[in-house]
Amino acid sequence: MARRQCYHCKQWIEEGEAHDCWTTTEAALTGDLSDDLREAWERLRETAVDFGEQRIYASHHSIMFSRKSCYFFVRPKKNFLEVCVFLGRVVKAPQIRRVDRPSKSKTVHTIHIRHRDEVEAPITEWLREAYGLSEVLAGGKGKKSQGKVKRRRKKEKGKERVNRE
């Protein structure tokens, strides 16, 4: 029987067999982690869950933490957890390996975590800040449109007063 190799995940697939390497699970992404990395992952996840309501899901090679939009994600690697945190400012610290600006309002900070003890301040503070920023940015959009509605209603009331007189 003919087989082909998926160029994304390198898995061998039988002819006619369904294959979707883009869908995955947390367990699949964290299953091969060393004991130290597994403990670091569990502490990182517990810390994020304590922040409040959010959606946690696996997507391709990452585990995403999201409110209205993703505020940080984790890419489990063989020797470390690559944590990417979205903040509204640039942070300079020894833990931060790289900083990119994907949009005008956010910067992404890349951190490598190798042990459970690294999941503490200031990293946990940055995660909490990112969690709060995601609400502010999502709320900010709503407030702008809400402000427009209030101004339009005010104008309409002003027109009604003029028409009554």
DSSP file (Angstrom, degrees, kcal/mol; ACC not computed):
  #  RESIDUE AA STRUCTURE BP1 BP2  ACC     N-H-->O    O-->H-N    N-H-->O    O-->H-N    TCO  KAPPA ALPHA  PHI   PSI    X-CA   Y-CA   Z-CA
    1    1 A M              0   0    0      0, 0.0     2,-0.1     0, 0.0     0, 0.0   0.000 360.0 360.0 360.0 141.5    0.0    0.0    0.0
    2    2 A A        -     0   0    0     12,-0.0    13,-2.1    13,-0.0     2,-0.3  -0.450 360.0-173.6 -74.7 142.0    1.3    3.5   -0.8
    3    3 A R  E     -A   14   0A   0     11,-0.2     2,-0.3    -2,-0.1    11,-0.2  -0.923   7.9-162.8-131.1 157.8    2.4    5.8    2.0
    4    4 A R  E     -A   13   0A   0      9,-2.3     9,-3.3    -2,-0.3     2,-0.5  -0.961  18.9-125.2-136.7 157.6    3.4    9.4    2.1
    5    5 A Q  E     -A   12   0A   0     -2,-0.3     2,-0.3     7,-0.2     7,-0.2  -0.903  24.4-125.2-106.4 127.0    5.2   11.5    4.8
    6    6 A C     >  -     0   0    0      5,-2.7     4,-1.9    -2,-0.5     5,-0.1  -0.519  13.4-147.5 -66.4 127.4    3.6   14.7    6.0
    7    7 A Y  T  4 S+     0   0    0     -2,-0.3    -1,-0.2     2,-0.2    -2,-0.0   0.674  92.9  51.7 -76.0 -14.1    6.1   17.5    5.5
    8    8 A H  T  4 S+     0   0    0      3,-0.1    -1,-0.2     1,-0.1    -2,-0.0   0.950 129.1  12.4 -80.4 -58.1    4.8   19.3    8.7
    9    9 A C  T  4 S-     0   0    0      2,-0.1    -2,-0.2     0, 0.0     3,-0.1   0.510  91.7-130.0-102.5  -6.3    4.9   16.6   11.3
   10   10 A K     <  +     0   0    0     -4,-1.9     2,-0.2     1,-0.2    -3,-0.1   0.600  55.8 148.3  67.6  13.5    7.0   14.0    9.4
   11   11 A Q        -     0   0    0     -5,-0.1    -5,-2.7    -6,-0.1     2,-0.4  -0.560  50.7-120.3 -78.7 142.7    4.5   11.3   10.3
   12   12 A W  E     -A    5   0A   0     -7,-0.2     2,-0.4    -2,-0.2    -7,-0.2  -0.713  31.0-163.4 -84.3 132.8    4.0    8.5    7.7
   13   13 A I  E     -A    4   0A   0     -9,-3.3    -9,-2.3    -2,-0.4     2,-0.1  -0.962  15.1-128.2-124.0 130.6    0.4    8.3    6.4
   14   14 A E  E >   -A    3   0A   0     -2,-0.4     3,-2.0   -11,-0.2   -11,-0.2  -0.421  44.0 -87.3 -71.3 151.0   -1.3    5.4    4.6
   15   15 A E  T 3  S+     0   0    0    -13,-2.1    -1,-0.1     1,-0.3     3,-0.1  -0.390 115.9  13.4 -60.6 130.1   -3.0    6.2    1.3
   16   16 A G  T 3  S+     0   0    0      1,-0.3    -1,-0.3    -2,-0.1     2,-0.3   0.298  95.1 131.9  85.4  -9.2   -6.6    7.3    2.0
   17   17 A E    <   -     0   0    0     -3,-2.0    -1,-0.3     1,-0.1     2,-0.2  -0.571  61.9-116.5 -77.6 136.8   -6.0    7.7    5.8
   18   18 A A        -     0   0    0     -2,-0.3     2,-0.4    -3,-0.1    -4,-0.1  -0.496  37.8-179.2 -71.1 139.8   -7.3   11.0    7.3
   19   19 A H        +     0   0    0     -2,-0.2     2,-0.3    -6,-0.1    -6,-0.0  -0.974  19.4 165.7-146.7 129.0   -4.5   13.2    8.7
   20   20 A D    >   +     0   0    0     -2,-0.4     3,-0.8     3,-0.1    -2,-0.0  -0.755   0.6 172.3-141.7  91.5   -4.6   16.5   10.4
   21   21 A C  T 3  S+     0   0    0     -2,-0.3    -1,-0.1     1,-0.2    39,-0.0   0.549  72.1  73.1 -79.3  -5.1   -1.3   17.4   12.1
   22   22 A W  T 3  S+     0   0    0     37,-0.1    38,-1.6     2,-0.0     2,-0.5   0.763  84.9  72.0 -80.2 -25.1   -2.5   20.9   12.9
   23   23 A T    <   +     0   0    0     -3,-0.8     2,-0.3    36,-0.1    -3,-0.1  -0.789  64.9 146.5 -92.9 133.4   -4.9   19.7   15.6
   24   24 A T        -     0   0    0     -2,-0.5    34,-0.3    34,-0.4     2,-0.3  -0.841  35.8-121.1-149.3-177.8   -3.2   18.6   18.8
   25   25 A T     >  -     0   0    0     -2,-0.3     4,-1.9     1,-0.1     5,-0.2  -0.870  27.5-111.8-130.4 163.7   -3.6   18.5   22.6
   26   26 A E  H  > S+     0   0    0     -2,-0.3     4,-2.1     1,-0.2     5,-0.2   0.921 119.1  54.2 -57.9 -44.2   -1.7   19.7   25.6
   27   27 A A  H  > S+     0   0    0      1,-0.2     4,-1.2     2,-0.2    -1,-0.2   0.891 107.3  49.8 -60.5 -41.2   -0.9   16.1   26.5
   28   28 A A  H  4 S+     0   0    0      1,-0.2     4,-0.3     2,-0.2    -1,-0.2   0.887 113.8  45.5 -65.4 -38.2    0.6   15.5   23.1
   29   29 A L  H  < S+     0   0    0     -4,-1.9    -2,-0.2     1,-0.2    -1,-0.2   0.791 122.9  34.4 -76.3 -27.7    2.8   18.6   23.2
   30   30 A T  H >< S+     0   0    0     -4,-2.1     3,-1.4    -5,-0.2    -1,-0.2   0.426  90.1  96.6-106.3  -0.2    4.0   18.0   26.8
   31   31 A G  T 3< S+     0   0    0     -4,-1.2    -1,-0.1     1,-0.3    -2,-0.1   0.803  86.2  44.5 -62.4 -33.0    4.1   14.1   26.8
   32   32 A D  T 3  S+     0   0    0     -4,-0.3    -1,-0.3    -3,-0.2    -2,-0.1   0.281  84.5 126.1 -97.8  11.1    7.9   13.9   26.0
   33   33 A L    <   -     0   0    0     -3,-1.4    45,-0.1     1,-0.1    46,-0.1  -0.364  63.4-112.9 -71.4 147.8    9.0   16.5   28.5
   34   34 A S     >  -     0   0    0     44,-0.3     4,-2.7     1,-0.1     5,-0.2  -0.225  36.6 -99.6 -66.4 168.4   11.7   15.7   31.1
   35   35 A D  H  > S+     0   0    0      1,-0.2     4,-2.4     2,-0.2     5,-0.2   0.912 124.0  49.9 -59.2 -44.3   10.7   15.7   34.7
   36   36 A D  H  > S+     0   0    0      1,-0.2     4,-2.1     2,-0.2    80,-0.2   0.921 113.9  44.4 -61.6 -44.6   12.1   19.2   35.3
   37   37 A L  H  > S+     0   0    0      2,-0.2     4,-2.8     1,-0.2    -2,-0.2   0.876 111.3  53.6 -69.4 -36.4   10.3   20.6   32.3
   38   38 A R  H  X S+     0   0    0     -4,-2.7     4,-2.7     2,-0.2    -2,-0.2   0.928 110.6  46.8 -63.0 -43.7    7.1   18.9   33.1
   39   39 A E  H  X S+     0   0    0     -4,-2.4     4,-2.2     2,-0.2    -2,-0.2   0.896 112.8  49.5 -64.5 -40.1    7.1   20.4   36.6
   40   40 A A  H  X S+     0   0    0     -4,-2.1     4,-2.4    -5,-0.2    -2,-0.2   0.917 111.6  49.5 -63.7 -42.8    7.9   23.8   35.2
   41   41 A W  H  X S+     0   0    0     -4,-2.8     4,-2.7     2,-0.2    -2,-0.2   0.934 110.7  49.2 -61.2 -47.3    5.0   23.4   32.7
   42   42 A E  H  X S+     0   0    0     -4,-2.7     4,-2.5     1,-0.2    -1,-0.2   0.898 112.8  47.1 -62.0 -40.8    2.6   22.4   35.5
   43   43 A R  H  X S+     0   0    0     -4,-2.2     4,-2.3     2,-0.2    -1,-0.2   0.899 112.2  50.5 -67.4 -39.9    3.6   25.3   37.6
   44   44 A L  H  X S+     0   0    0     -4,-2.4     4,-2.0     2,-0.2    -2,-0.2   0.923 112.8  46.1 -62.3 -45.0    3.3   27.7   34.7
   45   45 A R  H  X S+     0   0    0     -4,-2.7     4,-2.5     2,-0.2    -2,-0.2   0.921 112.6  49.8 -64.8 -45.0   -0.2   26.4   33.8
   46   46 A E  H  X S+     0   0    0     -4,-2.5     4,-1.8     1,-0.2    -1,-0.2   0.897 109.5  52.5 -60.7 -41.2   -1.3   26.6   37.5
   47   47 A T  H  X S+     0   0    0     -4,-2.3     4,-0.5     1,-0.2    -1,-0.2   0.933 111.8  45.4 -60.3 -46.6   -0.1   30.1   37.8
   48   48 A A  H >X S+     0   0    0     -4,-2.0     3,-1.3     1,-0.2     4,-0.5   0.898 109.1  55.0 -66.2 -40.7   -2.0   31.2   34.7
   49   49 A V  H >< S+     0   0    0     -4,-2.5     3,-1.0     1,-0.3    -1,-0.2   0.859 100.7  61.1 -61.4 -35.0   -5.2   29.4   35.8
   50   50 A D  H 3< S+     0   0    0     -4,-1.8    -1,-0.3     1,-0.2    -2,-0.2   0.697  89.2  72.0 -65.5 -19.1   -5.1   31.3   39.0
   51   51 A F  H << S-     0   0    0     -3,-1.3     2,-0.3    -4,-0.5    -1,-0.2   0.841 108.4-108.7 -66.4 -32.5   -5.4   34.6   37.1
   52   52 A G    <<  +     0   0    0     -3,-1.0    -1,-0.2    -4,-0.5     2,-0.1  -0.944  65.8   6.7 138.7-161.0   -9.0   34.0   36.3
   53   53 A E  S    S+     0   0    0     -2,-0.3     2,-0.3    -3,-0.1    -3,-0.0  -0.318  71.9 129.7 -64.8 134.1  -11.3   33.1   33.4
   54   54 A Q        -     0   0    0     13,-0.1     2,-0.5    -2,-0.1    13,-0.2  -0.969  53.8-103.9-169.4 172.0   -9.5   32.2   30.1
   55   55 A R  E     -B   66   0B   0     11,-3.5    11,-2.7    -2,-0.3     2,-0.5  -0.954  27.0-169.0-113.3 129.5   -9.3   29.7   27.3
   56   56 A I  E     +B   65   0B   0     -2,-0.5     2,-0.3     9,-0.2     9,-0.2  -0.981  22.0 151.5-119.5 124.1   -6.3   27.3   27.2
   57   57 A Y  E     -B   64   0B   0      7,-1.8     7,-3.4    -2,-0.5     2,-0.4  -0.990  41.7-114.9-152.0 155.5   -5.9   25.3   24.1
   58   58 A A  E     -B   63   0B   0     -2,-0.3   -34,-0.4   -34,-0.3     2,-0.3  -0.738  27.9-179.3 -93.9 141.1   -3.2   23.6   21.9
   59   59 A S  E >   -B   62   0B   0      3,-3.2     3,-2.4    -2,-0.4     2,-0.6  -0.906  58.2 -56.0-145.0 112.2   -2.5   24.9   18.4
   60   60 A H  T 3  S-     0   0    0    -38,-1.6   -35,-0.1    -2,-0.3    -2,-0.0  -0.405 125.0 -12.4  56.0-103.0    0.1   23.2   16.2
   61   61 A H  T 3  S+     0   0    0     -2,-0.6     2,-0.3   -37,-0.1    -1,-0.3   0.262 125.8  73.0-108.6  11.1    3.3   23.4   18.3
   62   62 A S  E <   -B   59   0B   0     -3,-2.4    -3,-3.2    13,-0.2     2,-0.5  -0.858  65.9-138.8-128.2 157.4    2.1   25.8   21.0
   63   63 A I  E     -BC  58  74B   0     11,-2.5    11,-2.2    -2,-0.3     2,-0.3  -0.980  31.9-150.5-114.3 119.5   -0.3   25.9   24.0
   64   64 A M  E     -BC  57  73B   0     -7,-3.4    -7,-1.8    -2,-0.5     2,-0.5  -0.664  13.7-160.4 -98.6 143.3   -2.2   29.2   24.0
   65   65 A F  E     +BC  56  72B   0      7,-2.2     6,-2.6    -2,-0.3     7,-1.4  -0.987  29.4 170.1-120.5 118.5   -3.6   31.2   26.9
   66   66 A S  E     +BC  55  70B   0    -11,-2.7   -11,-3.5    -2,-0.5     4,-0.2  -0.962  33.5 170.7-139.9 144.6   -6.3   33.5   25.8
   67   67 A R  S    S-     0   0    0      2,-2.0    -1,-0.1    -2,-0.4     3,-0.1   0.457  96.8 -25.4-106.8-101.1   -9.0   35.9   27.0
   68   68 A K  S    S+     0   0    0      1,-0.2     2,-0.3    66,-0.1    67,-0.1   0.835 145.7   4.4 -77.6 -35.7  -10.4   37.9   24.1
   69   69 A S  S    S-     0   0    0     -4,-0.0    -2,-2.0    65,-0.0    -1,-0.2  -0.907 103.1 -72.1-139.0 168.6   -7.0   37.3   22.4
   70   70 A C  E     +C   66   0B   0     -2,-0.3    -4,-0.3    -4,-0.2     3,-0.1  -0.407  39.3 179.2 -65.1 129.4   -3.9   35.4   23.2
   71   71 A Y  E     -     0   0B   0     -6,-2.6    15,-2.5     1,-0.4     2,-0.3   0.638  69.5  -7.8-107.0 -20.0   -1.9   37.0   26.1
   72   72 A F  E     -CD  65  85B   0     -7,-1.4    -7,-2.2    13,-0.2    -1,-0.4  -0.944  60.5-164.8-163.6 158.4    0.9   34.4   26.2
   73   73 A F  E     -CD  64  84B   0     11,-2.0    11,-2.9    -2,-0.3     2,-0.4  -0.968  11.9-139.3-142.9 160.8    1.7   31.0   24.7
   74   74 A V  E     -CD  63  83B   0    -11,-2.2   -11,-2.5    -2,-0.3     9,-0.2  -0.973   4.6-164.0-124.4 131.2    4.2   28.2   25.4
   75   75 A R  E     - D   0  82B   0      7,-2.9     7,-2.5    -2,-0.4     2,-0.4  -0.934  21.0-142.5-110.6 105.3    6.2   26.1   22.9
   76   76 A P  E     - D   0  81B   0      0, 0.0     5,-0.2     0, 0.0     2,-0.2  -0.543  25.6-178.3 -69.2 125.0    7.5   23.0   24.6
   77   77 A K        -     0   0    0      3,-2.3     0, 0.0    -2,-0.4     0, 0.0  -0.620  41.0 -99.7-113.4 175.9   11.0   22.2   23.3
   78   78 A K  S    S+     0   0    0     -2,-0.2   -44,-0.3     1,-0.2   -41,-0.1   0.893 118.6  20.7 -65.4 -40.7   13.4   19.4   24.1
   79   79 A N  S    S+     0   0    0      1,-0.2     2,-0.3   -46,-0.1    -1,-0.2   0.459 130.2   9.1-111.7  -3.1   15.6   21.4   26.6
   80   80 A F        -     0   0    0     -5,-0.1    -3,-2.3     2,-0.0     2,-0.6  -0.983  68.7-106.5-164.0 166.3   13.3   24.3   27.6
   81   81 A L  E     -DE  76 113B   0     32,-2.9    32,-2.4    -2,-0.3     2,-0.8  -0.934  30.5-145.3-100.5 122.4    9.8   25.8   27.5
   82   82 A E  E     -DE  75 112B   0     -7,-2.5    -7,-2.9    -2,-0.6     2,-0.5  -0.811  19.0-168.1 -90.7 112.3    9.7   28.8   25.2
   83   83 A V  E     -DE  74 111B   0     28,-3.4    28,-2.9    -2,-0.8     2,-0.6  -0.891   6.7-166.0-106.3 124.9    7.3   31.2   26.7
   84   84 A C  E     -DE  73 110B   0    -11,-2.9   -11,-2.0    -2,-0.5     2,-0.4  -0.950   8.5-170.1-115.1 116.2    6.1   34.2   24.6
   85   85 A V  E     -DE  72 109B   0     24,-2.6    24,-2.9    -2,-0.6     2,-0.7  -0.898  15.6-141.4-113.2 130.5    4.4   36.9   26.6
   86   86 A F  E     + E   0 108B   0    -15,-2.5     2,-0.3    -2,-0.4    22,-0.2  -0.822  30.9 168.6 -94.1 114.5    2.5   39.9   25.1
   87   87 A L  E     - E   0 107B   0     20,-3.0    20,-3.4    -2,-0.7    43,-0.1  -0.807  42.7-127.7-121.1 163.0    3.0   43.1   27.0
   88   88 A G  S    S+     0   0    0     -2,-0.3     2,-0.3    18,-0.2    20,-0.1   0.360  92.4  39.5 -90.0   4.7    2.2   46.7   26.2
   89   89 A R  S    S-     0   0    0     18,-0.2     2,-0.5     2,-0.0    18,-0.2  -0.933  89.5 -98.4-146.0 165.5    5.8   47.8   26.9
   90   90 A V        -     0   0    0     -2,-0.3     2,-0.5    16,-0.1    -2,-0.0  -0.791  35.3-160.3 -90.5 128.9    9.4   46.7   26.3
   91   91 A V        -     0   0    0     -2,-0.5     2,-0.6     2,-0.1    -4,-0.0  -0.928   4.5-158.1-110.8 130.8   10.9   44.9   29.3
   92   92 A K        +     0   0    0     -2,-0.5    -2,-0.0     3,-0.0     3,-0.0  -0.941  35.9 133.1-109.8 115.6   14.7   44.6   29.6
   93   93 A A    >   -     0   0    0     -2,-0.6     3,-1.2     3,-0.2    -2,-0.1  -0.980  65.4-109.4-156.2 156.1   15.7   41.8   31.9
   94   94 A P  T 3  S+     0   0    0      0, 0.0    -1,-0.0     0, 0.0    -2,-0.0   0.772 114.8  60.6 -62.8 -25.2   18.1   38.9   31.9
   95   95 A Q  T 3  S+     0   0    0     16,-0.1    17,-0.7     2,-0.0     2,-0.6   0.743  86.9  87.8 -72.8 -22.4   15.3   36.3   31.6
   96   96 A I  E <   +F  111   0B   0     -3,-1.2    15,-0.2     1,-0.2    -3,-0.2  -0.685  50.5 179.7 -88.0 120.4   14.1   37.8   28.3
   97   97 A R  E     +     0   0B   0     13,-3.1     2,-0.3    -2,-0.6    14,-0.2   0.775  66.8   2.9 -87.7 -30.0   15.9   36.4   25.3
   98   98 A R  E     -F  110   0B   0     12,-1.1    12,-2.9     2,-0.0     2,-0.4  -0.993  54.9-155.8-158.8 148.7   14.1   38.4   22.5
   99   99 A V  E     +F  109   0B   0     -2,-0.3     2,-0.3    10,-0.2    10,-0.2  -0.998  16.3 174.9-132.3 129.8   11.6   41.2   22.1
  100  100 A D  E     -F  108   0B   0      8,-2.3     8,-3.0    -2,-0.4    -2,-0.0  -0.914  26.7-136.5-127.8 157.3    9.5   41.7   18.9
  101  101 A R        +     0   0    0     -2,-0.3     6,-0.2     6,-0.2     3,-0.0  -0.856  24.7 170.6-116.6  94.7    6.7   44.2   18.1
  102  102 A P  S    S+     0   0    0      0, 0.0     2,-0.3     0, 0.0    -1,-0.1   0.697  71.2   5.7 -76.6 -17.8    3.8   42.4   16.3
  103  103 A S  S    S-     0   0    0      3,-1.2     3,-0.1     1,-0.1     0, 0.0  -0.928  81.2 -97.6-152.4 175.0    1.5   45.4   16.6
  104  104 A K  S    S+     0   0    0     -2,-0.3    -1,-0.1     1,-0.2     3,-0.0   0.827 121.1  40.3 -67.0 -31.5    1.4   49.0   17.7
  105  105 A S  S    S+     0   0    0      1,-0.1     2,-0.3    -3,-0.0    -1,-0.2   0.600 114.1  49.5 -96.7 -11.9   -0.1   48.1   21.1
  106  106 A K        -     0   0    0     -3,-0.1    -3,-1.2   -18,-0.1     2,-0.4  -0.948  51.3-164.9-134.0 149.7    1.8   45.0   22.0
  107  107 A T  E     -E   87   0B   0    -20,-3.4   -20,-3.0    -2,-0.3     2,-0.5  -0.974  21.1-137.1-122.8 144.7    5.3   43.6   22.2
  108  108 A V  E     -EF  86 100B   0     -8,-3.0    -8,-2.3    -2,-0.4     2,-0.5  -0.902  14.5-160.7-106.1 128.0    6.1   39.9   22.5
  109  109 A H  E     -EF  85  99B   0    -24,-2.9   -24,-2.6    -2,-0.5     2,-0.5  -0.926   7.4-148.3-110.2 124.6    8.8   38.9   25.0
  110  110 A T  E     +EF  84  98B   0    -12,-2.9   -13,-3.1    -2,-0.5   -12,-1.1  -0.823  19.0 178.8 -99.6 128.3   10.4   35.4   24.6
  111  111 A I  E     -EF  83  96B   0    -28,-2.9   -28,-3.4    -2,-0.5     2,-0.5  -0.971  20.0-144.1-128.3 139.6   11.6   33.6   27.7
  112  112 A H  E     -E   82   0B   0    -17,-0.7     2,-0.5    -2,-0.4   -30,-0.2  -0.924  15.8-168.0-105.5 126.9   13.2   30.2   28.1
  113  113 A I  E     +E   81   0B   0    -32,-2.4   -32,-2.9    -2,-0.5     3,-0.1  -0.959  18.2 164.8-117.0 129.3   12.3   28.2   31.2
  114  114 A R        +     0   0    0     -2,-0.5     2,-0.3     1,-0.2   -74,-0.1   0.533  63.6  34.1-116.2 -14.1   14.2   25.1   32.2
  115  115 A H  S >  S-     0   0    0      1,-0.1     3,-1.7   -75,-0.1     4,-0.4  -0.990  74.5-116.9-148.1 152.3   13.2   24.5   35.8
  116  116 A R  G >  S+     0   0    0     -2,-0.3     3,-1.6     1,-0.3    -1,-0.1   0.825 110.4  64.0 -54.9 -37.2   10.1   24.9   38.0
  117  117 A D  G 3  S+     0   0    0      1,-0.3    -1,-0.3    -3,-0.0   -77,-0.0   0.659  90.8  66.1 -67.5 -15.4   11.9   27.4   40.3
  118  118 A E  G <  S+     0   0    0     -3,-1.7     2,-2.0     1,-0.2     5,-0.3   0.684  78.1  87.4 -77.4 -17.7   12.1   29.9   37.4
  119  119 A V  S <  S+     0   0    0     -3,-1.6     2,-0.3    -4,-0.4    -1,-0.2  -0.534  75.2  85.9 -84.7  75.4    8.3   30.2   37.3
  120  120 A E  S >> S-     0   0    0     -2,-2.0     3,-1.3     1,-0.0     4,-1.1  -0.863  75.8  -6.9-153.9-177.8    8.3   33.0   39.9
  121  121 A A  T 34 S+     0   0    0      1,-0.3    -1,-0.0    -2,-0.3     0, 0.0  -0.326 119.9  24.6 -58.1 141.5    8.6   36.8   40.0
  122  122 A P  T 3> S+     0   0    0      0, 0.0     4,-2.1     0, 0.0    -1,-0.3  -0.999 126.9  48.9 -87.5  -7.3    9.3   38.7   37.8
  123  123 A I  H <> S+     0   0    0     -3,-1.3     4,-2.1    -5,-0.3    -2,-0.2   0.927 112.9  48.3 -60.9 -45.5    8.1   36.2   35.2
  124  124 A T  H  X S+     0   0    0     -4,-1.1     4,-2.2     1,-0.2    -1,-0.2   0.846 109.9  53.9 -64.3 -32.2    4.7   35.6   37.0
  125  125 A E  H  > S+     0   0    0      2,-0.2     4,-2.4     1,-0.2    -1,-0.2   0.889 108.0  49.6 -66.8 -38.9    4.3   39.4   37.3
  126  126 A W  H  X S+     0   0    0     -4,-2.1     4,-2.5     2,-0.2    -2,-0.2   0.886 110.0  51.1 -66.9 -37.9    4.8   39.7   33.5
  127  127 A L  H  X S+     0   0    0     -4,-2.1     4,-2.3     2,-0.2    -2,-0.2   0.921 111.3  47.5 -63.8 -43.2    2.2   37.0   32.9
  128  128 A R  H  X S+     0   0    0     -4,-2.2     4,-2.3     2,-0.2    -2,-0.2   0.903 111.4  51.1 -64.0 -40.7   -0.3   38.7   35.2
  129  129 A E  H  X S+     0   0    0     -4,-2.4     4,-2.6     2,-0.2    -2,-0.2   0.910 110.4  49.0 -61.6 -42.7    0.4   42.1   33.5
  130  130 A A  H  X S+     0   0    0     -4,-2.5     4,-2.1     2,-0.2    -2,-0.2   0.892 109.1  52.9 -64.4 -39.6   -0.2   40.4   30.1
  131  131 A Y  H  X S+     0   0    0     -4,-2.3     4,-1.0     1,-0.2    -2,-0.2   0.929 113.1  43.8 -60.2 -46.2   -3.5   38.9   31.4
  132  132 A G  H  X S+     0   0    0     -4,-2.3     4,-2.1     1,-0.2     3,-0.4   0.880 110.6  55.2 -67.1 -39.1   -4.6   42.4   32.5
  133  133 A L  H  X S+     0   0    0     -4,-2.6     4,-3.0     1,-0.2     5,-0.3   0.879 100.7  58.9 -62.7 -38.1   -3.5   44.0   29.3
  134  134 A S  H  X S+     0   0    0     -4,-2.1     4,-1.7     1,-0.2    -1,-0.2   0.865 108.9  45.3 -61.5 -34.3   -5.6   41.6   27.2
  135  135 A E  H  X S+     0   0    0     -4,-1.0     4,-3.0    -3,-0.4     5,-0.2   0.895 112.5  50.5 -72.9 -41.3   -8.7   42.8   29.0
  136  136 A V  H  X S+     0   0    0     -4,-2.1     4,-2.8     2,-0.2    -2,-0.2   0.934 112.7  45.8 -62.9 -46.4   -7.7   46.5   28.7
  137  137 A L  H  X S+     0   0    0     -4,-3.0     4,-1.3     2,-0.2    -1,-0.2   0.905 116.4  45.0 -65.5 -41.0   -7.1   46.2   25.0
  138  138 A A  H  X S+     0   0    0     -4,-1.7     4,-1.2    -5,-0.3    -2,-0.2   0.901 117.0  45.8 -67.9 -40.0  -10.3   44.3   24.4
  139  139 A G  H  X S+     0   0    0     -4,-3.0     4,-2.3     1,-0.2    -2,-0.2   0.840 105.1  62.0 -70.5 -34.1  -12.2   46.7   26.7
  140  140 A G  H  X S+     0   0    0     -4,-2.8     4,-1.8    -5,-0.2    -1,-0.2   0.876 101.8  51.4 -60.5 -38.4  -10.7   49.7   25.0
  141  141 A K  H  X S+     0   0    0     -4,-1.3     4,-1.7     1,-0.2    -1,-0.2   0.917 111.0  48.1 -64.5 -42.7  -12.2   48.8   21.7
  142  142 A G  H  X S+     0   0    0     -4,-1.2     4,-2.4     1,-0.2    -2,-0.2   0.880 108.3  54.4 -65.6 -37.7  -15.6   48.5   23.2
  143  143 A K  H  X S+     0   0    0     -4,-2.3     4,-2.6     2,-0.2    -1,-0.2   0.870 105.3  53.6 -66.5 -36.8  -15.3   51.8   25.0
  144  144 A K  H  X S+     0   0    0     -4,-1.8     4,-1.9     2,-0.2    -1,-0.2   0.953 113.0  41.7 -62.4 -48.7  -14.5   53.7   21.8
  145  145 A S  H  X S+     0   0    0     -4,-1.7     4,-2.0     1,-0.2    -2,-0.2   0.877 113.8  53.3 -67.8 -34.7  -17.6   52.4   20.1
  146  146 A Q  H  X S+     0   0    0     -4,-2.4     4,-2.3     1,-0.2    -1,-0.2   0.893 106.9  52.8 -64.9 -39.1  -19.7   52.9   23.2
  147  147 A G  H  X S+     0   0    0     -4,-2.6     4,-2.3     1,-0.2    -1,-0.2   0.890 107.4  51.4 -62.5 -39.6  -18.4   56.5   23.3
  148  148 A K  H  X S+     0   0    0     -4,-1.9     4,-2.4     2,-0.2    -1,-0.2   0.901 109.1  50.6 -63.3 -41.3  -19.6   57.0   19.7
  149  149 A V  H  X S+     0   0    0     -4,-2.0     4,-2.5     2,-0.2    -2,-0.2   0.926 110.6  49.1 -62.9 -44.7  -23.0   55.7   20.6
  150  150 A K  H  X S+     0   0    0     -4,-2.3     4,-2.2     1,-0.2    -2,-0.2   0.909 111.9  48.5 -62.6 -42.4  -23.3   58.0   23.5
  151  151 A R  H  X S+     0   0    0     -4,-2.3     4,-2.2     2,-0.2    -1,-0.2   0.899 111.3  50.2 -64.6 -39.8  -22.3   61.0   21.4
  152  152 A R  H  X S+     0   0    0     -4,-2.4     4,-2.4     2,-0.2    -2,-0.2   0.915 110.8  49.1 -64.9 -42.4  -24.7   60.1   18.7
  153  153 A R  H  X S+     0   0    0     -4,-2.5     4,-2.5     1,-0.2    -1,-0.2   0.894 109.5  52.7 -62.9 -39.9  -27.6   59.8   21.3
  154  154 A K  H  X S+     0   0    0     -4,-2.2     4,-2.2     2,-0.2    -1,-0.2   0.912 109.9  48.3 -61.8 -43.2  -26.6   63.2   22.7
  155  155 A K  H  X S+     0   0    0     -4,-2.2     4,-2.2     1,-0.2    -2,-0.2   0.918 110.9  50.8 -62.1 -43.9  -26.8   64.7   19.2
  156  156 A E  H  X S+     0   0    0     -4,-2.4     4,-2.1     1,-0.2    -2,-0.2   0.898 109.7  49.9 -63.5 -39.5  -30.2   63.1   18.6
  157  157 A K  H  X S+     0   0    0     -4,-2.5     4,-2.1     1,-0.2    -1,-0.2   0.907 109.1  52.7 -63.4 -41.1  -31.5   64.4   21.9
  158  158 A G  H  X S+     0   0    0     -4,-2.2     4,-1.7     1,-0.2    -2,-0.2   0.890 109.3  48.9 -61.1 -39.6  -30.3   67.9   21.0
  159  159 A K  H  X S+     0   0    0     -4,-2.2     4,-2.3     1,-0.2    -1,-0.2   0.879 108.4  53.9 -67.6 -38.7  -32.2   67.7   17.7
  160  160 A E  H  X S+     0   0    0     -4,-2.1     4,-1.9     1,-0.2    -2,-0.2   0.901 107.1  51.5 -62.6 -40.4  -35.4   66.6   19.4
  161  161 A R  H  X S+     0   0    0     -4,-2.1     4,-1.4     1,-0.2    -1,-0.2   0.913 110.3  48.4 -62.5 -42.7  -35.2   69.6   21.8
  162  162 A V  H  < S+     0   0    0     -4,-1.7    -1,-0.2     1,-0.2    -2,-0.2   0.916 111.6  50.0 -64.5 -42.5  -34.9   71.9   18.8
  163  163 A N  H  < S+     0   0    0     -4,-2.3    -1,-0.2     1,-0.2    -2,-0.2   0.816 107.5  54.3 -66.5 -31.7  -37.8   70.3   17.0
  164  164 A R  H  <        0   0    0     -4,-1.9    -1,-0.2     1,-0.2    -2,-0.2   0.846 360.0 360.0 -70.8 -34.1  -40.1   70.5   20.1
  165  165 A E     <        0   0    0     -4,-1.4    -1,-0.2    -3,-0.2    -2,-0.2   0.489 360.0 360.0 -79.2 360.0  -39.6   74.2   20.5
